[in-house]
């Protein structure tokens, strides 16, 4: 991630926190006493629906405590799935694992519209088998990236220079078949990605650096890309059907405790 962007991440307008009352869970969610909304508890996918509405396709199932997309090998209906509930600022936490060669993603900031895919409006937290899929060769499309825009970089202090993030520090990824932890925090216009407990992306959607990154990408002519997210609108979270097997578990969302103008080395 370019150093100017990281600096821009510390310059913040007024904090746009998602009101606590907005996290009240509808009947299809389980809400814990601490305000955490459980989107998947290992037994029910009731918090989810087909993208743009409707029944979830049969390739999605609850399998051994995980929300599983079967991929190309299974018959039946697929398609992306979205949360029934919309969120403003959020702290989304989940575990995921992939099959060999799998490519998928968690797309957020989505404004559902029939006929337009979720990725037309929402950025993506890349889910990938880095070792077995070609996208793993490009850091900007590797696991944990803000897909096609920002490569994951480990946020730690370099002993030699004091720089944050520290260049050339490898991210930690569990191999195929093992569980990784993911986290996406959205506060105002600031987006953070975490992979296995370490922050790997930290960007401001209203920064010149982000706008340039989009202008230099395939998203440049997509007028609604990340727009609702940056403007503080309530949006959906989507699990992608990219044709490959993927599993999720322990999926929760809550109001962020991190702030829009917090330090780069926060938790």
Protein Blocks (a to p, Z undefined) as FASTA:
>chain_A
ZZklmmmmmpccddddddfklmpccfkbccdfkopacfbgojacklpccehiaaddfkbc
ceehiacdebjmbgcjedddddfbdcfdddddddddddehiacdddehiacdehiafklm
pccdddddfklpmklmpmklgghiaghkbccddddddfklopacdehiacddddehiacd
dddddehjbccddeehiafbdcdfkbmklmmmmmmmmklmmmkgoklmmnopacdddddd
ehiacddehiacdddfbdfklcfkbZZ
